[in-house]
Amino acid sequence: VIPAKLISPALYPRIEHPCFVSYRGPVAQENSTVCGDLRCSIGGPAARRKRGAVQLISSTNREEIGDEIHVWHARLDREETILGQLESTLSPEEKARADRFHFVNDRNRFVVARGLLRELLGGYLQQAPAGLEFSYGQHGKPSLAGGNASSGLRFNLSHSSGLVVYAIARERNLGIDVEHVRPESAGEDIAQRYFSAREVNDLRTLPPEARVEGFFHCWTRKEAYLKATGMGLQIPLDSFSVSLLPEKPSQFLGGVESRWHMAAYHPAEGYVAAVVYDGAPCSIKYLSVDAH
C-alpha cells in the first residue's frame, strides 16, 4: 500500500466551545507532541446563541504572523452545525468537488478542510472567508488569487485519517505533510522503490519496532519538500535524502539547495508531520483548532 498523497497529492480543517491551543517553540520542536495553554475565543452556548453563529477562530486572539511560520492542526470530524457553517463559505467549485466524493464522510472532511482553511486565511487577511479566491499551479499547488495574490501570504495543507495540518507564512515557499502512522503502509519494498540508498540504509539500522515511525518520518519530510517546491513528483523521490533516525534532528542530508529548511513534529498521537520552507531559518509557532 502506497500512502495516497504521493499518488494524488492532497493539496487541499466537534467544535462546541471554539478554542485554540498555542505552543511557542524553537525553529524545530523535534519529535514532540504539540501542547500548550487552552484559550477560548468566545463563551459557551449562551454566547453562541446571542451572536447567532459560532465564531470558529477568533481574530482578536490571532497574533501578527511577522517573520514566523504558523503551523495549525485540526480534527476533520465536526458536528453538523459547524459543517454547515463551513460549507456556506465555500465557492461553487469547491462545493462541486465535495459532491463528487462517493462516501459522505470523505465529502464532509473535504468541506471542513477547505472551510477551516478559509477561516484561517480570512483571519490573517482580515477578510470574509467566503470572499477568498484561489488559483492552482501547474502541479496543483494552491495559492491566493484575485485581490490577495499580491498579499505575500503563503500557505500549504495536508490531511490524513481525520487530521488536517496547515502551514502559513509571508513571502516563503511552504510545504507540509501529515501521515497517520500505519504499519501496513510502511513496507520495505516501498522504501526501496521511493527512498534514496542512504535513507534505505538508515531505515535498516533501526530496530524492527522503530522502523514504521522511521519510515513515516522519511515519507512526510520528502513529501513536504515536493509540495514546497510546487513540482510534485517531477522531482524524483530518490534524488534527495532526509534524516529519519529518531536521535537525529530533522534535516536534509543531500540533493537540495541550502535555502531549504525543515521541521518535524507530532501534531497528535499516532501522527507524524513535517513542514519545509525556504529563506532564512525562522521561528515556527504550532497551534491547534480544538474542541472542548
C-alpha positions as CSV (number, residue, x, y, z in Angstrom):
1,V,0.0,0.0,0.0
2,I,1.5,3.3,-1.1
3,P,0.5,6.4,1.0
4,A,-2.2,8.0,-1.1
5,K,-0.9,11.6,-1.2
6,L,2.1,10.8,-3.4
7,I,-0.2,9.2,-6.0
8,S,-2.7,12.0,-5.8
9,P,-1.2,14.9,-3.8
10,A,-3.5,16.3,-1.1
11,L,-3.2,20.0,-1.7
12,Y,-6.4,21.0,0.0
13,P,-9.6,21.5,8.6
14,R,-16.9,19.0,17.1
15,I,-16.4,22.5,17.9
16,E,-18.5,23.1,21.0
17,H,-16.5,25.9,22.6
18,P,-14.2,27.3,20.0
19,C,-10.7,27.4,21.4
20,F,-7.2,27.1,20.2
21,V,-4.1,25.9,21.8
22,S,-0.9,27.8,21.3
23,Y,2.5,26.4,21.6
24,R,5.6,28.5,21.1
25,G,8.8,26.7,20.4
26,P,12.1,26.9,18.7
27,V,12.6,26.5,15.0
28,A,12.0,22.8,15.2
29,Q,10.4,21.0,18.2
30,E,11.9,17.6,17.3
31,N,9.6,14.7,17.7
32,S,7.4,16.3,20.3
33,T,3.6,16.4,20.7
34,V,2.1,19.8,20.3
35,C,0.9,21.2,23.6
36,G,0.1,24.5,25.3
37,D,-2.4,26.6,27.2
38,L,-6.0,26.4,26.2
39,R,-7.7,29.7,25.4
40,C,-11.3,30.1,24.4
41,S,-12.2,32.7,21.8
42,I,-15.8,33.2,23.0
43,G,-18.1,31.9,25.7
44,G,-20.2,28.8,25.8
45,P,-23.6,28.0,24.3
46,A,-25.4,31.2,25.6
47,A,-22.8,33.4,23.9
48,R,-23.2,31.5,20.7
49,R,-26.9,31.9,20.7
50,K,-26.6,35.6,21.4
51,R,-24.2,36.1,18.5
52,G,-26.2,33.9,16.1
53,A,-23.2,31.9,14.8
54,V,-20.2,30.1,16.0
55,Q,-17.0,32.0,15.6
56,L,-14.6,29.3,14.8
57,I,-11.3,31.2,15.2
58,S,-11.2,34.5,17.0
59,S,-9.3,37.2,15.0
60,T,-8.7,39.0,18.3
61,N,-6.6,36.1,19.5
62,R,-4.7,35.8,16.3
63,E,-1.3,37.5,16.5
64,E,0.6,39.1,13.7
65,I,2.5,36.4,11.8
66,G,5.5,38.6,11.2
67,D,8.5,36.5,10.1
68,E,7.2,33.4,11.8
69,I,5.6,30.3,10.3
70,H,2.3,29.4,11.8
71,V,1.6,25.6,11.7
72,W,-2.0,24.7,12.6
73,H,-3.7,21.3,13.0
74,A,-7.3,20.4,13.4
75,R,-9.6,17.4,13.5
76,L,-11.8,16.9,10.4
77,D,-14.8,15.3,12.0
78,R,-17.2,18.1,13.1
79,E,-20.8,18.4,14.2
80,E,-23.5,19.2,11.7
81,T,-23.8,22.8,12.8
82,I,-20.1,23.5,12.2
83,L,-20.1,21.6,9.0
84,G,-23.0,23.7,7.6
85,Q,-21.3,26.9,8.7
86,L,-18.0,26.0,7.0
87,E,-19.8,24.8,3.8
88,S,-21.6,28.1,3.5
89,T,-18.2,29.8,2.9
90,L,-17.1,27.5,0.1
91,S,-17.1,28.5,-3.6
92,P,-19.4,26.8,-6.1
93,E,-16.3,25.0,-7.5
94,E,-15.4,23.7,-4.0
95,K,-18.9,22.6,-3.3
96,A,-19.0,20.7,-6.7
97,R,-15.7,19.0,-5.8
98,A,-17.1,18.0,-2.4
99,D,-20.2,16.5,-4.0
100,R,-18.0,14.3,-6.2
101,F,-16.9,12.2,-3.2
102,H,-18.6,8.8,-3.1
103,F,-18.6,8.5,0.7
104,V,-20.3,11.1,2.9
105,N,-17.5,11.0,5.5
106,D,-14.9,11.9,2.8
107,R,-17.1,14.7,1.5
108,N,-17.6,16.2,4.9
109,R,-13.9,16.1,5.7
110,F,-13.1,17.9,2.5
111,V,-15.7,20.6,3.4
112,V,-14.2,21.0,6.8
113,A,-10.6,21.1,5.5
114,R,-11.5,23.8,2.9
115,G,-13.7,25.7,5.2
116,L,-11.2,26.0,8.0
117,L,-8.5,27.0,5.5
118,R,-10.8,29.9,4.6
119,E,-11.4,30.8,8.2
120,L,-7.6,30.8,8.9
121,L,-6.6,32.8,5.9
122,G,-9.5,35.2,6.3
123,G,-8.3,35.9,9.9
124,Y,-4.8,36.7,8.8
125,L,-6.1,38.9,5.9
126,Q,-8.9,40.4,8.0
127,Q,-11.4,39.5,5.2
128,A,-14.5,37.4,5.0
129,P,-13.6,33.7,4.4
130,A,-16.3,33.3,1.7
131,G,-14.7,36.1,-0.4
132,L,-11.3,34.5,-0.8
133,E,-10.2,33.3,-4.2
134,F,-7.6,30.5,-5.0
135,S,-5.6,29.6,-8.0
136,Y,-3.5,26.4,-8.7
137,G,-0.1,25.9,-10.1
138,Q,0.9,23.6,-12.9
139,H,1.2,20.6,-10.5
140,G,-1.8,21.6,-8.3
141,K,-0.3,23.7,-5.5
142,P,-2.9,26.2,-4.3
143,S,-2.3,29.9,-3.7
144,L,-4.3,33.0,-3.0
145,A,-5.7,34.7,-6.1
146,G,-7.6,37.9,-7.0
147,G,-7.0,40.9,-4.8
148,N,-4.9,38.8,-2.4
149,A,-2.5,37.4,-5.0
150,S,0.0,40.2,-4.0
151,S,-0.6,39.9,-0.3
152,G,2.5,37.8,0.3
153,L,0.6,35.4,2.4
154,R,1.5,31.8,1.5
155,F,0.1,28.5,2.7
156,N,0.0,24.8,2.3
157,L,-2.0,22.0,3.8
158,S,-2.3,18.2,4.1
159,H,-4.7,15.7,5.7
160,S,-4.7,12.1,6.8
161,S,-7.2,9.9,8.6
162,G,-9.3,12.7,10.1
163,L,-6.5,15.2,10.9
164,V,-5.5,18.3,8.8
165,V,-2.5,20.5,9.1
166,Y,-1.7,23.9,7.7
167,A,1.4,26.0,7.3
168,I,1.0,29.7,6.8
169,A,3.7,32.4,6.4
170,R,4.6,35.5,4.4
171,E,6.8,35.5,1.4
172,R,8.0,31.9,1.8
173,N,7.5,28.8,-0.3
174,L,5.9,26.2,2.1
175,G,5.1,22.6,2.0
176,I,3.6,20.5,4.8
177,D,2.6,16.8,5.1
178,V,1.0,14.7,7.8
179,E,0.6,11.0,7.9
180,H,-1.3,8.6,10.2
181,V,1.3,6.0,11.2
182,R,0.1,2.7,9.8
183,P,2.3,-0.4,9.7
184,E,0.6,-1.7,6.6
185,S,1.8,1.3,4.6
186,A,5.4,1.1,5.7
187,G,6.7,-1.9,3.8
188,E,10.4,-2.2,3.0
189,D,9.5,-2.6,-0.7
190,I,8.0,0.9,-0.8
191,A,11.1,2.3,0.8
192,Q,13.4,0.6,-1.7
193,R,11.2,1.9,-4.5
194,Y,11.0,5.6,-3.4
195,F,13.7,6.3,-0.8
196,S,17.3,7.1,-1.6
197,A,20.0,4.5,-0.9
198,R,21.1,6.4,2.2
199,E,17.6,6.6,3.6
200,V,17.1,2.8,3.0
201,N,20.3,2.1,4.8
202,D,19.4,4.3,7.7
203,L,15.9,2.7,7.9
204,R,17.6,-0.8,8.1
205,T,19.7,0.3,11.1
206,L,16.6,0.9,13.2
207,P,15.3,-1.9,15.4
208,P,12.1,-3.5,13.9
209,E,9.8,-1.8,16.4
210,A,11.1,1.7,15.3
211,R,11.1,1.2,11.6
212,V,7.4,2.1,11.0
213,E,7.8,5.5,12.5
214,G,11.2,6.0,10.9
215,F,9.5,5.2,7.5
216,F,6.8,7.9,8.1
217,H,9.3,10.5,9.3
218,C,11.2,10.0,6.0
219,W,8.0,10.0,3.9
220,T,6.5,13.2,5.4
221,R,9.7,15.1,5.1
222,K,10.2,14.1,1.5
223,E,6.6,14.9,0.5
224,A,6.7,18.2,2.3
225,Y,9.7,19.2,0.2
226,L,8.0,18.2,-3.0
227,K,5.0,20.3,-2.1
228,A,7.1,23.3,-1.0
229,T,8.8,23.4,-4.4
230,G,5.4,23.1,-6.2
231,M,6.9,20.5,-8.6
232,G,5.4,17.4,-7.0
233,L,6.7,14.1,-8.5
234,Q,8.5,16.0,-11.2
235,I,11.3,15.7,-8.6
236,P,12.3,12.0,-8.2
237,L,11.9,11.0,-4.6
238,D,15.3,9.2,-4.5
239,S,17.1,12.2,-5.9
240,F,17.5,13.8,-2.4
241,S,17.9,12.5,1.2
242,V,16.4,13.4,4.5
243,S,17.1,12.4,8.1
244,L,14.9,9.7,9.6
245,L,16.7,8.4,12.7
246,P,14.9,9.3,15.9
247,E,18.1,10.7,17.7
248,K,18.9,13.0,14.8
249,P,17.4,16.4,14.0
250,S,15.1,16.7,11.0
251,Q,17.2,18.0,8.1
252,F,18.2,17.5,4.5
253,L,21.2,15.2,4.0
254,G,21.8,16.0,0.4
255,G,20.3,16.7,-3.0
256,V,18.6,20.1,-2.2
257,E,19.7,23.7,-2.2
258,S,20.8,25.2,1.1
259,R,17.9,27.6,1.1
260,W,15.5,24.8,2.1
261,H,14.8,24.0,5.8
262,M,12.5,21.6,7.6
263,A,11.0,20.9,11.0
264,A,9.2,17.7,12.1
265,Y,6.7,17.3,14.9
266,H,3.8,15.1,16.2
267,P,0.5,17.0,15.8
268,A,-1.4,14.3,17.6
269,E,-0.9,10.8,19.0
270,G,-0.3,8.4,16.2
271,Y,0.6,11.0,13.6
272,V,3.8,12.5,12.3
273,A,4.2,15.6,10.2
274,A,6.8,17.8,8.6
275,V,7.0,21.3,7.3
276,V,9.5,22.6,4.7
277,Y,10.2,26.2,3.9
278,D,12.7,28.4,2.1
279,G,14.6,31.5,3.0
280,A,16.3,32.3,6.3
281,P,15.7,30.0,9.2
282,C,12.9,31.2,11.4
283,S,10.7,30.5,14.4
284,I,7.7,28.2,14.0
285,K,4.6,28.6,16.1
286,Y,2.5,25.5,16.5
287,L,-1.3,26.0,17.0
288,S,-4.4,23.8,17.1
289,V,-8.1,24.4,16.4
290,D,-9.6,22.3,19.1
291,A,-12.9,21.2,20.7
292,H,-13.6,21.1,24.3
